[in-house]
Amino acid sequence: GMYAIGVKGENAPSACIVNTVIQVTSANPTIIAVSMNHNNYSHECIVKHGIFTVSVLSEDTPGTVIGALGFNSGRDVNKLLNIRH
């Protein structure tokens, strides 16, 4: 699969693309594992704020969305500026 991980950025919401999200438990609360590069701005935001979202991307997700979220850094650009979220 392919997933968009949404985070609370310093100045605006941000997001990144990951390809690994796994449900670890079904007990309450449900625990998931997300594989992400620790040098990633989104990882930095998760550590700082303690929250994130996971959106499952469909096979029809436009390449422009994947490119905007996957090939830029939220440190440098507002990745969600032209993406409906």
Secondary structure, DSSP 8 states (H G I E B T S, - for coil): --EEEEEE-SSSEEEEEES-EEEEE-SSS-EEEE---TTSHHHHHHHHH---EEEE--TT--HHHHHHHHSS-TTTS-TTTTS--
